[in-house]
Amino acid sequence: MKHIRRYHRQLRRYVKRNPARAAGYASTFTLTINKMWNFKSLGLIMFFGALMIGLGESAQRAENKKTIAAIYVKNEANKPDDKIIDSLVD
């Protein structure tokens, strides 16, 4: 049971740090499973489709929060946006 908890923590940490990658892995895994075992149940396929859309949406929101934090929270408040973007690009 300790091994499962350790791997669960590692997986949660990875998903939290890289949500877009995790959503990509989940959608790829779902499509691969669907190809390997030809599911006849439309409800199950719809569930996996909704799951992929939900994972992608949550990943995008997490990435948006990180972007906003990197641009506006960790920089000076009175600095113009052009200078902030230029400093991020360099």
N, C-alpha and C positions, 0 to 999 in steps of 0.2 A: 504493500500500500504506500510505503514511503517513496518508492520509485515512481509510482503513478502521480503522487502529489508533486514531486520534483519536476517531472516532465510537464505536468499541467501548469506549474508556475512558469517554467521556461517558455511554454507555448503562449501563455497569456502575455508574458513580457514581450515576446517577439511580435505578437499581433498588435499590442499597444504601440510598439515602436515603429512597426511597418504595416499599417493597416491596408494600404493599397496592394502590397505584395501578398498579404494574407488573403485578400479578396480574390486576387488573381489565381492563387493556388486553389482556393475553394471552388471557384468556377471551373477551373481546368479539371480538378478532381471529379466534380459532378458530371461534367461532360464525358470524361473518360469512363466513369462507371456506367453511364447511360449507353455508351457505345459497346462496352464489354458485355453487359447484360441488357439485352433489349427489353426495356420495361414496357409493359402493356398498359400500365395504369396511368391514365392521364392526370389523375389527382397528384400522384407522386412526382411526376415531371413538373407540374405546375408549382408544387411546393418547392422543389429545388430551384426552379426559375425565380420564384419570389425570394428565396434565400439568397441567391446570387445578386439580385437587384438590391436587396437590403444590405448585404455586405458591401457592395460597391458604394451605396449611398453613405453608409456609416464611415467607410474609408475616406470618401471625399470630404466629409465634414471634419474628420480628424485632421486631414491634410490642410484644410482651410484654416483650422484653429492654429496649427503649427505655423502656417505662413503668416497669419495676422500677428501672432506672438513674435515671430522673427522680425517682422518689418516695423511694427508700431510699438510693441510693449518693451522690447529690449533696446530701443533707440531713444534719442532725445526727443522730447515732445515738440519742440519748436523747430526741428530740422525739417526742411522741405522734402516732399516725397521723392523728387528727382534725385536729390543727393543721397537719400536712403537707398534707393534702387541702384544708383551707381556704385555705392559702397558694397552692396550685396553682390553685384555682378563682378566686381574686381576681386 
